[in-house]
Amino acid sequence: MIKLFRRLLAFIAGVAVVLGALKVALNWVARTDEGSHEVFADDDFEYADED
């Protein structure tokens, strides 16, 4: 039974790693000089033309 929980935890950790890598890859591909086309925009990112 413990082996099942360890395998389930390892599977969830693997999925988290894959999703994190996908997020980084999408942000890297979508990056521009202004940074306004990010797929996952940072919450604390402020646009230069906003007052």
Distance bins in CASP14 RR format, pairs under 12 A and 6 or more apart:
PFRMAT RR
TARGET T0000
AUTHOR 0000-0000-0000
RMODE 2
METHOD distances of the structure
MODEL  1
1 7 0 0 0 0 0 1 0 0 0 0 0
1 8 0 0 0 0 0 1 0 0 0 0 0
2 8 0 0 0 0 0 1 0 0 0 0 0
2 9 0 0 0 0 0 1 0 0 0 0 0
3 9 0 0 0 0 0 1 0 0 0 0 0
3 10 0 0 0 0 0 1 0 0 0 0 0
4 10 0 0 0 0 0 1 0 0 0 0 0
4 11 0 0 0 0 0 1 0 0 0 0 0
5 11 0 0 0 0 0 1 0 0 0 0 0
5 12 0 0 0 0 0 1 0 0 0 0 0
6 12 0 0 0 0 0 1 0 0 0 0 0
6 13 0 0 0 0 0 1 0 0 0 0 0
7 13 0 0 0 0 0 1 0 0 0 0 0
7 14 0 0 0 0 0 1 0 0 0 0 0
8 14 0 0 0 0 0 1 0 0 0 0 0
8 15 0 0 0 0 0 1 0 0 0 0 0
9 15 0 0 0 0 0 1 0 0 0 0 0
9 16 0 0 0 0 0 1 0 0 0 0 0
10 16 0 0 0 0 0 1 0 0 0 0 0
10 17 0 0 0 0 0 1 0 0 0 0 0
11 17 0 0 0 0 0 1 0 0 0 0 0
11 18 0 0 0 0 0 1 0 0 0 0 0
12 18 0 0 0 0 0 1 0 0 0 0 0
12 19 0 0 0 0 0 1 0 0 0 0 0
13 19 0 0 0 0 0 1 0 0 0 0 0
13 20 0 0 0 0 0 1 0 0 0 0 0
14 20 0 0 0 0 1 0 0 0 0 0 0
14 21 0 0 0 0 1 0 0 0 0 0 0
14 22 0 0 0 0 0 1 0 0 0 0 0
15 21 0 0 0 0 0 1 0 0 0 0 0
15 22 0 0 0 0 0 1 0 0 0 0 0
16 22 0 0 0 0 0 1 0 0 0 0 0
16 23 0 0 0 0 0 1 0 0 0 0 0
17 23 0 0 0 0 0 1 0 0 0 0 0
17 24 0 0 0 0 0 1 0 0 0 0 0
18 24 0 0 0 0 0 1 0 0 0 0 0
18 25 0 0 0 0 0 1 0 0 0 0 0
19 25 0 0 0 0 0 1 0 0 0 0 0
19 26 0 0 0 0 0 1 0 0 0 0 0
19 40 0 0 0 0 0 1 0 0 0 0 0
20 26 0 0 0 0 1 0 0 0 0 0 0
20 27 0 0 0 0 0 1 0 0 0 0 0
20 28 0 0 0 0 0 1 0 0 0 0 0
20 40 0 0 0 0 1 0 0 0 0 0 0
21 27 0 0 0 0 0 1 0 0 0 0 0
21 28 0 0 0 0 0 1 0 0 0 0 0
22 28 0 0 0 0 0 1 0 0 0 0 0
22 29 0 0 0 0 0 1 0 0 0 0 0
22 39 0 0 0 0 1 0 0 0 0 0 0
22 40 0 0 0 0 0 1 0 0 0 0 0
23 29 0 0 0 0 0 1 0 0 0 0 0
23 30 0 0 0 0 0 1 0 0 0 0 0
23 38 0 0 0 0 0 1 0 0 0 0 0
23 39 1 0 0 1 0 0 0 0 0 0 0
23 40 1 0 1 0 0 0 0 0 0 0 0
23 41 0 0 0 0 0 1 0 0 0 0 0
23 42 0 0 0 0 0 1 0 0 0 0 0
24 30 0 0 0 0 0 1 0 0 0 0 0
24 31 0 0 0 0 0 1 0 0 0 0 0
24 38 0 0 0 0 0 1 0 0 0 0 0
24 39 0 0 0 0 0 1 0 0 0 0 0
24 40 0 0 0 0 1 0 0 0 0 0 0
25 31 0 0 0 0 0 1 0 0 0 0 0
25 39 0 0 0 0 1 0 0 0 0 0 0
25 40 0 0 0 0 0 1 0 0 0 0 0
26 37 0 0 0 0 0 1 0 0 0 0 0
26 38 0 0 0 0 1 0 0 0 0 0 0
26 39 1 0 1 0 0 0 0 0 0 0 0
26 40 1 0 0 1 0 0 0 0 0 0 0
26 41 0 0 0 0 0 1 0 0 0 0 0
27 35 0 0 0 0 1 0 0 0 0 0 0
27 37 0 0 0 0 1 0 0 0 0 0 0
27 38 1 0 1 0 0 0 0 0 0 0 0
27 39 1 0 1 0 0 0 0 0 0 0 0
27 40 1 0 0 1 0 0 0 0 0 0 0
27 41 0 0 0 0 1 0 0 0 0 0 0
27 42 0 0 0 0 1 0 0 0 0 0 0
27 45 0 0 0 0 0 1 0 0 0 0 0
28 35 0 0 0 0 0 1 0 0 0 0 0
28 37 0 0 0 0 0 1 0 0 0 0 0
28 38 0 0 0 0 1 0 0 0 0 0 0
28 39 0 0 0 0 1 0 0 0 0 0 0
28 40 0 0 0 0 0 1 0 0 0 0 0
29 37 0 0 0 0 1 0 0 0 0 0 0
29 38 0 0 0 0 1 0 0 0 0 0 0
29 39 0 0 0 0 1 0 0 0 0 0 0
29 40 0 0 0 0 0 1 0 0 0 0 0
30 36 0 0 0 0 1 0 0 0 0 0 0
30 37 1 0 1 0 0 0 0 0 0 0 0
30 38 1 0 1 0 0 0 0 0 0 0 0
30 39 1 0 1 0 0 0 0 0 0 0 0
30 40 0 0 0 0 1 0 0 0 0 0 0
30 41 0 0 0 0 1 0 0 0 0 0 0
31 37 1 0 0 1 0 0 0 0 0 0 0
31 38 1 0 0 1 0 0 0 0 0 0 0
31 39 0 0 0 0 1 0 0 0 0 0 0
31 40 0 0 0 0 0 1 0 0 0 0 0
31 41 0 0 0 0 0 1 0 0 0 0 0
32 38 0 0 0 0 1 0 0 0 0 0 0
32 39 0 0 0 0 0 1 0 0 0 0 0
33 48 0 0 0 0 0 1 0 0 0 0 0
34 41 0 0 0 0 0 1 0 0 0 0 0
34 45 0 0 0 0 0 1 0 0 0 0 0
34 47 0 0 0 0 1 0 0 0 0 0 0
34 48 1 0 0 1 0 0 0 0 0 0 0
34 49 0 0 0 0 1 0 0 0 0 0 0
35 41 0 0 0 0 1 0 0 0 0 0 0
35 42 0 0 0 0 1 0 0 0 0 0 0
35 45 0 0 0 0 1 0 0 0 0 0 0
35 46 0 0 0 0 0 1 0 0 0 0 0
35 47 0 0 0 0 1 0 0 0 0 0 0
35 48 0 0 0 0 0 1 0 0 0 0 0
36 42 0 0 0 0 0 1 0 0 0 0 0
36 45 0 0 0 0 1 0 0 0 0 0 0
36 46 0 0 0 0 0 1 0 0 0 0 0
36 47 1 0 0 1 0 0 0 0 0 0 0
36 48 0 0 0 0 1 0 0 0 0 0 0
36 49 0 0 0 0 1 0 0 0 0 0 0
36 50 0 0 0 0 0 1 0 0 0 0 0
37 45 0 0 0 0 0 1 0 0 0 0 0
38 45 1 0 0 1 0 0 0 0 0 0 0
38 47 0 0 0 0 0 1 0 0 0 0 0
41 47 0 0 0 0 1 0 0 0 0 0 0
END
